Amino acid sequence: MFASALDAALAAGTWVVTPGERLAREIAVRSDAEQQRRGAEVWPTPRVLSWNAWLDRLWLAALAGNAFRRPPALVAPAVATELWRSAIEGSRTPLLNVRGAARGAARAWHTFHAWRGSADERLPGDAAGSADSDAFLRWCAAYRGRLDELAAIDRAGLPDLLAEHADKRWLADMRRVVLYAFDAATPQQERLVAALHAAGVAFERSAGPDSAAMLRERAVFASPRDELAQALVAARRTVESDAAARVAVIVADLEERRDAVEALAEEVLCPELLERYRPDAARPYAISLGRALAAAPIVAAALDLVALGGGGPVDSLRAARALRTPYLVDAEAQGAARAAIELRWRASSRHHVEFVDAVAALHVADPALAERWRVASRPGTSARLPREWARAWTGWLAALGWPGSRPLSSDEWQARDAWTRLLGAFAALGSVTGRMTADAGLTRLSDLAGEQLFQPQAPIPPIRILGIEEALGLAFDATWLVGFDDERWPSQSRPDPWLPLGWQRVRGVPDATPDAALARARRITTALVAIAPRVTASHASTVDGSERGVSPFFASWPEAHAPAVIRTRSLALWESRSIDEVSDRKAPPVTRGSSLRGGANLIESQSTCPFQAFARHRLGVERTPAMSEGIGAKERGTLLHAALAAFWTETESSSALAALAPAALTARIEAAAAAGVGKLDHATRAALPALIVDGERRRLARTLGAWVECCERPRPPFRVVACECAVAAVIEDIELRFRIDRIDAFPSGEWAIVDYKSGRAVAPGQWFDMRPRGTQLAAYAIAASEIDAADATRRTIGALAFAQVKAGEFRVSGIAGDGAWWPQLEDPGTARGQPTSWDEALRALTGGIEALAREFRDGHAAVSPRDANACRNCDLHPLCRIRDLDGGAPDEADAATDAPSTEGSGQ
């Protein structure tokens, strides 16, 4: 794989320095493999270091060799970033993202030191006097001042300091060095190499692999996915034909496409793992691009638990994520119960919770963990040094049971070790930050975790998926260059925005100008083509709707034939499918006499879509509650019902309403509104500002007052018999429980069933449809027959009414047996569209309810929505898969033909 000269140098103990850590590790691993191939049992550790690791070794050697009279402190990168942040904040420059500006300023500072002409060159000003350049100069002055106060240097200035103090006395162990696969050395690197060479270090340069060309071809595909899929298929075939082969798939835009690349690699390179989820199984591939340490699940859980232990409220969804994490004791056994806490918080729109709320919720879901958390000593909130916070948080996590009781995988152990190192880097910030509060400390820790890349170490697999930079210097048997079109390669120039463009042009900073970007792309292309004897370069003809052509660097290569169809695992499974068609429209019948939850909603769901009723009321499928800001629509409906019940429980009749003086009526409405707000969940009310709660009370009072004047006072005499009346009824051998909003009695003795609606009420004509809407009132009519009056006589239903208590749209909608009882209601015949007596209408409505209940009882569960609205307002699509069926969901104009049986219903 590597030139014999490099192998010989490593065997002789020569130091090999590479641009990056990945290449250094790869060379060391393959050198060890070569020693094993030769039969060696013991051999010296290969002396391979990345440039930064080599600088660290030189620094330690210089300190041990007393190279400095007063050695400065070397600040860690995290400390340097904190110094930049402090310098920027001190300049009072108005910025939206100080942390981002600090990272950008640090990059510009490193670029300046790397490319300046001499170690004495000062920061250049911008001849145009741009605001960005002026701000950067001010920040640099402040940053340099802080370094001087600390008697410290940063990594940007370390090479120049080492070059200044290069001496053979402390370089005795560094007599021969090979600089391997450097694209273009910076002036700063050249100064250091020259100084070390003058001190007796011998240097040799190697450009990297130089494979003899066996195959050079290019290919074009219809889409980026087709292109990547074919590259992965080719890589797999190469490895299958030669188990010792090493293949690289180099993706030009890997950073932007990482998730999509990983998903397709799973399908193409290890499809057998898709059939059973095995995240810890060995893969035949590896992706070079790491993720932020904060994204590692075990680290994310630690950050969530630390946040939950703070002194104030945290986002409830973050707290719920901390509770259901697998990195707590007994997570496997108690995970479902802990996860259910989120549903309760969502249902009550708990946007923020505190640690005590989490403990209270655990007392119901997991008493053992609740007790463990209750006695845990919280870290506190008073200002501390970062190292003190690191110790406190470590103890806190252990007290809570992190990282859990199950064995950790290799990747998880490595992430846990990275977390420990992260805490060490955070602790080092104390030298520049001093004491900080818990919130400030957690913000700094989270920022560090978000900036630090993490990729678990694992054996090198046969297939490597790499970005352009990561591939340089490696050697393979075959390489496929993916995404190298004329728009992406050569890449566009990207000058540093903080440094003057003229200075960058003169110094030859890579990517600063189009000419520099082109020259760099040419060098990199030469290096990429040399890493394997067989190289294919490809591109997609269309990307995001725009046409792309071949990169000019590969235009002269012969074009290979691209397969018309990429045979991925999913496609192969689809083509080899054997479909057994089963008509599964019926569920097992409900046991006669069963008592089911759902009440009127069960009947309405059966009419809307039989499968919906089956899923919700027999399988127990529930939608994840949507969290609303403030008080949600569902909660407002509950408060309105409670306020109306309180008002009519006290007022009792239309005559009592008429007798109330204006002041007394106002007082009663205010009391009813207060009673309604009192129904707010205690935790929800405690989380809401008092202003919001009081505003809701006043809104309720206005709505109630306007409703009474608009729709209650004009009515003929009536008496309220019951409010929020709970009743059970057996319908077609199924016991259902209902809660009737209100029952009125007319002077003649007939009852009116009233159902409040805070939204739009269903028009009476739709109650009689083949698939009826608004079935609640008819179901209540059946249930009301089970209610005995106070005088022990059975009552007759004389009216059914929806009361639409919607501000600005007050109305009643329903039917009555006698227009004199409630003039605002319709005649049954008018509503039904055909001559109908009250008794006939009531039989038709109740018969429809019985037919729907009979369907449900018998197990009718067909995916048969009433209309398009039924699907639009349903969240069961992943279960019913109606969109995968022929024809999909019904259109608006489609009439439902799968109507419930109306046998004996009177329809």
Disulfide bonds with the S-S distance in Angstrom:
none
